[in-house]
Amino acid sequence: MSLSVALKVAQSALSARQTETATVSRNIAGAQEAGYSRKTVMLSTVVSEGGHVGGVRSDGIRRTTDNALYSSLLRSTSRAMSQDAVAAGLEKLEQTVGNTELKRSPAAQLGTLETAIQNYASDPGNSILAQTMLGAAKDTVRLLNEYTGLVQDVRAEADADINSSVGRINELLGQVERLNGLIVKGGQSGADITDALDARDKALHALSQEIGISTLTASDGGVVIYTDSGVTLFETTARTVSFAPTNTFNAATVGNAVFIDGVPVAGPNAIMPIGSGRLHGLTQLRDSTAVTYQNQLDEVARGLIEAFAEQDQSGGGGPDQAGLFTYSGGPALPATATLSAGLAGDIRINANADPDQGGSLERLRDGGISDPLNPDYVYNPANNAGYAIRIQEYVTALNAPRVFDGGVGLDPTDTLKGFAGSSVSWLQAARKSSAADVEVQSVIVTRTAESLSNATGVNLDEEMTLLLDIERAYGAAAKLISAVDRMLDDLLSAAR
């Protein structure tokens, strides 16, 4: 080997070690940064045209990746965020159950009402007991009205969060589009694009929190993004994700769908519905979970109106009419065994039995609440103070089997008290199941993230060991240069 070749070998080694040192320093600095992947220098041996080894060169920077683990992290993150959105909504809905000692559930309130009725039945001439019964009935109505408002607030919050999620998705797709352009151009020019790849992976991970996605990497390094249902979200340019929020919600309100380039992917009539991500969980909460619970409350309200309805006492076959509990459609009763959307928010105490509204407490005992001017619906025309039959009928009606709408997720044949209790159990079971799912999925996400970090992240001990190796290699190259320098000095001295 000639001295000039030896010198070139040493110089190339020094240059390569300098690049390696900078890369190790870069790894150490990024070790604690979320989403940072370990970088390594790609080195190759320089071979001359004559076949002689002429040193080493840096062929670029490579980052450590594990596509299988990364794809698994995106999927598990999407599932976790979907379940978390539902669980958070169920936590709010559980306020309608509350602490059992506070008796804030509809089922507990029906028990309080029954007790008040039984006490009044034992002394039907006692106006204080009559007032207690009326107060319990008012509390029942107030509870159903309040909980309808709470359920609709949960739906409205979910709708607002859907709008925020859609905005976040569009923002992240814009980031991906910008980074994707840098990666494709940088790859073509041979620039270091590893930081841009890290940034794009971070954006994709954030995107997976909002909507379930799968990705495909093209030959030029660009990425194509699909929803988990197969709709294209990004290919060269970002697709538009759109949503029109709803300002106010009631039981009859149907929230709007989420569209990707005009294709509904979440919400009503979704053609290619997504199956994970925060967006999926929010639409499920808004359109299914909360709606089902609202329907159950509405059926409890319908059962109350039906149970306390008054019948024609004259034998003339007149229709049953709303008694103590009525609604905007009274005195006619709601259709039997048929859901009446929003009834729990519409139910109210009949003014004819409420002294605060100009009514009479005695009608609780005597009947005629539906229409004081129609004697056919009076049970105690003689106004006997000891008359308890009608009051006892209230208790019987609370515990009598009746038919409920079969589409509300509960047994359609049950007593009113039993149905209300089943509704409480349904809500608690849904919340516990959702919380358990969140816990399991969180463990999966954590372990997947740890495995990915172990596979692609920075180990400081390894980096420090590598730094020592680089230092020794640098020293060897420096010694070679010193040796060549001495040889050249000797040659020049001999030439003189």
Secondary structure, DSSP 8 states (H G I E B T S, - for coil): --HHHHHHHHHHHHHHHHHHHHHHHHHHHHTTSTT---EEEEEEEEE-TTS-EEEEEEEEEEE---HHHHHHHHHHHHHHHHHHHHHHHHHHHGGGT--GGGT-SHHHHHHHHHHHHHHHHH-TT-HHHHHHHHHHHHHHHHHHHHHHHHHHHHHHHHHHHHHHHHHHHHHHHHHHHHHHHHHHHHHHHT---HHHHHHHHHHHHHHHHHS-EEEEE-TTS-EEEEETTS-EEEESSB--EEE---S---TT-----EEETTEEEESTT-SS---SSHHHHHHHIIIIIHHHHHHHHHHHHHHHHHHT-B--SSSS----B--SEE-TTTTB---TT---TTHHHH-EE-GGG-GGGT--TTHHHHB--S-TT-GGGBS-TT--TT--HHHHHHHHHHTSEEE--TTSSS-SEEEHHHHHHHHHHHHHHHHHHHHHHHHHHHHHHHHHHHHHHHHHS--HHHHHHHHHHHHHHHHHHHHHHHHHHHHHHHHHHHH-
